[in-house]
Amino acid sequence: MQLAFSGNRLSYFVMNDKQYQVIGQMELERRDKPTDITSLYVRNSSGNLIQLDNLVKMQERSSPPQLYHYNRYQSATVSAGLAPGKTIGDGVKEMQRIAKDQLDETFSTALTGPSRDYEESSSNILFALCLAILLIYLILAAQFESFIDPIIIILTVPLAFAGAFLSLWYFNQTMNIFSEIGIIMLIGLVTKNGILIVEFTNQLKEKGVPFMEAVVQGATARLRPILMTSLATALGALPIAMSLGAAAKSRMGMGIVVVGGILFSLSLTLYVIPAMYSYLSKKQKKHA
């Protein structure tokens, strides 16, 4: 069958200084119909020719033109578009729910394309977020030589996160890789406010200023530098939040997270940090 129908190249020959291929194949009229297969003859062990119709049974079936594989398994690709207001995360959860309801244990599923990128980036972003908070705490603990002062400073991070999530909700934005990067940026951007207040308050206490008076003066004296740095950072991220420039629409979430988180943290830091400092620094108060 291969010799008769496949059209394989058998050899080459040269004629008039040109090389030609030698292709073995039946004539078109003898290979045009499926029944032409049964007209072939094969030899048996005795050397007699036997028509293939006596040995095989033909049955017509349909088969895919090609079989797709993924991770060495036969696979089928399911593609879908997002409805208005839905995110890739919502689509992934819905696909997983459908697969759990419709497929038995003999099937397995895997994500590809943007869905896989989202799944991988989400897990990596969570690890980076936890690692950033841990590193900042350890560095502050070494600088302040205290385990309490870094906790007070890091309390600015939940305030920034609250402002970031409220900003995303208000402007109808979604959690994506850019907004997650903006959240990680907020950890370093807002902790400086707590550092300014706690550091200046500690200096006042070392000079002999009474505890509560040092807390109030520390927050009051650091108001101007906190305002200047926070507003400068927020204004710097404002063009991203307003999606100005080419292809800036996708990065809009990052700008909104940064601006909203910084402004929300700014409005509460001057009240929360001194209050928590006066509550958590009782040992330092007695020492002073």
Buried (B, 14 or more C-beta within 10 A) or exposed (E): EEEBBEEEEEEEEEEEEEEEEEEBBBEEEEBEEEEBBBBBEEEEEEEEEEEBBEEEEEEEEEEEEEEEEEEEEEBEEEEEEEEEEEBBBEBBEEBEEEEEEEEEEEEEEEBEEEBEEBBEBBEEBEEBBEEBBEEBBEEBBEEBEBEBBBBBBBBBBEBBBBBBBEBBEEEEBBBBBBBBBBBBBBBEBBBBBBBBBBBBBBEBBEEEBEBEEBBBBBBEBBEEEBEEBBEEBBEEBBEBBEBEEEEBEEBBBBBBBBBBBBBBBBEBBBEBBBBBBBEBBEEBBEEB
